[in-house]
Amino acid sequence: MLGEIKSVHPGEIIGIRKAAKARRKADRLACEAWNARMLAFQGPAQPSPALGDALNAGYGYLEVKCLGCDTHQSVALDIVRRPKTTPIHELERYMRCKLCSEQRGYPFKRSHLIALRPTKISANDPPSKWWPGER
């Protein structure tokens, strides 16, 4: 299946690997454009790449900032129970901060999407900064 396939038009040969590579590059560019828009202008989050496109581009995590306690968290996109065609911006309404929810006694859902990330937040890979800069 990963070999060459023939097109409807005689003489044209389209490679599946070549098409998959082009799709991955297009998905990566769409995710990078969305990240630049989110980090530079703090939105707008719409339009956004689809969940499957972000995973295909190598972005496995979504960085979210809680408005209640100002913590940054990374959410693994491969465990999200939504169709792969779901736009990333639609996930914002489902994000809940565990710390704020426990403190308030009800689900606290106020959060902002920050950016797509290839790795989760760690000491070596700190949270993203909004430009012109959070201090």
Phi, psi and omega per residue, in radians:
M1 nan -0.433 -3.134
L2 -1.544 0.156 3.110
G3 -1.446 -2.673 3.139
E4 -1.646 2.549 3.020
I5 -2.156 2.697 -3.116
K6 -1.652 2.544 3.122
S7 -1.480 3.008 3.087
V8 -1.166 -0.589 -3.133
H9 -1.450 2.279 -3.133
P10 -1.124 2.454 3.107
G11 1.624 -0.282 3.134
E12 -1.676 2.287 3.066
I13 -2.186 2.197 -3.122
I14 -1.981 2.217 3.131
G15 -1.556 2.392 3.113
I16 -1.172 -0.681 3.113
R17 -1.101 -0.709 -3.141
K18 -1.139 -0.710 3.116
A19 -1.176 -0.703 3.120
A20 -1.139 -0.680 3.119
K21 -1.157 -0.721 3.115
A22 -1.147 -0.688 3.115
R23 -1.131 -0.742 3.118
R24 -1.082 -0.702 3.129
K25 -1.168 -0.736 3.113
A26 -1.115 -0.720 3.104
D27 -1.133 -0.709 3.128
R28 -1.108 -0.738 3.132
L29 -1.153 -0.665 3.104
A30 -1.131 -0.711 3.123
C31 -1.189 -0.698 3.116
E32 -1.148 -0.668 3.103
A33 -1.143 -0.725 3.119
W34 -1.137 -0.734 3.099
N35 -1.067 -0.760 -3.140
A36 -1.093 -0.729 3.134
R37 -1.158 -0.702 -3.122
M38 -1.229 -0.719 -3.101
L39 -1.346 -0.574 -3.091
A40 -1.419 -0.718 -3.014
F41 -2.074 0.092 -3.074
Q42 0.990 0.652 3.112
G43 2.164 -3.023 0.037
P44 -1.296 2.616 -3.088
A45 -1.345 -0.277 -3.136
Q46 -1.832 2.478 -0.167
P47 -1.330 2.691 -3.131
S48 -2.291 2.773 3.078
P49 -1.150 2.765 3.111
A50 -1.338 2.804 3.137
L51 -1.005 -0.782 3.125
G52 -1.158 -0.605 3.105
D53 -1.152 -0.716 3.118
A54 -1.124 -0.730 3.109
L55 -1.155 -0.682 3.119
N56 -1.144 -0.560 -3.124
A57 -1.417 -0.138 3.123
G58 1.712 0.120 3.091
Y59 -1.653 1.750 -3.042
G60 -1.656 -0.090 -3.072
Y61 -2.343 2.616 3.066
L62 -2.042 2.180 3.117
E63 -1.547 2.275 -3.093
V64 -2.237 2.457 3.105
K65 -1.996 2.223 3.095
C66 -1.384 2.313 3.121
L67 -1.410 -0.265 -3.138
G68 -1.407 -0.842 -3.060
C69 -2.029 0.060 3.107
D70 1.018 0.546 3.069
T71 -1.648 2.562 3.063
H72 -1.753 2.327 3.112
Q73 -2.309 2.644 3.070
S74 -1.941 2.350 -3.111
V75 -1.943 2.222 3.110
A76 -1.259 2.160 -3.091
L77 -1.352 -0.365 -3.099
D78 -1.351 -0.187 3.104
I79 -1.863 0.027 3.132
V80 -1.221 2.263 -3.108
R81 -1.585 1.204 3.076
R82 -2.442 2.723 3.074
P83 -1.059 2.621 -3.117
K84 -1.171 -0.199 3.104
T85 -1.559 -0.007 -3.135
T86 -1.229 2.217 3.067
P87 -1.135 2.577 -3.102
I88 -1.053 -0.658 -3.071
H89 -1.138 -0.362 3.114
E90 -1.340 -0.223 3.110
L91 -1.337 -0.297 -3.067
E92 -1.043 -0.666 -3.086
R93 -1.236 -0.284 -3.133
Y94 -1.674 -0.118 -3.086
M95 -1.345 2.226 3.116
R96 -2.215 2.438 3.075
C97 -1.537 2.139 -3.105
K98 -1.151 -0.748 -3.116
L99 -1.117 -0.805 -3.133
C100 -1.201 -0.630 3.127
S101 -1.140 -0.711 3.116
E102 -1.178 -0.664 -3.116
Q103 -1.220 -0.708 -3.089
R104 -1.473 -0.469 -3.126
G105 1.567 0.097 3.072
Y106 -2.545 2.785 -3.110
P107 -1.098 2.099 3.126
F108 -1.694 1.977 -2.975
K109 -1.903 0.193 -3.097
R110 -1.491 1.912 -3.129
S111 -2.593 2.831 3.078
H112 -2.089 2.450 2.993
L113 -1.376 2.343 -3.120
I114 -1.803 -1.056 -3.086
A115 -2.930 2.850 2.989
L116 -1.504 2.514 -3.087
R117 -2.340 2.538 3.045
P118 -1.343 -0.458 3.134
T119 -2.252 2.828 3.125
K120 -1.415 2.895 -3.114
I121 -1.166 2.296 3.100
S122 -2.598 -3.121 3.122
A123 -1.158 -0.597 3.128
N124 -1.399 -0.383 -3.123
D125 -2.255 1.438 -3.020
P126 -1.217 2.960 3.127
P127 -1.070 2.713 3.129
S128 -1.264 2.705 3.103
K129 -1.965 2.343 3.042
W130 -1.318 2.435 3.075
W131 -1.639 2.431 0.226
P132 -1.430 0.433 2.907
G133 1.921 2.249 2.922
E134 -1.553 2.547 -3.115
R135 -2.024 nan nan
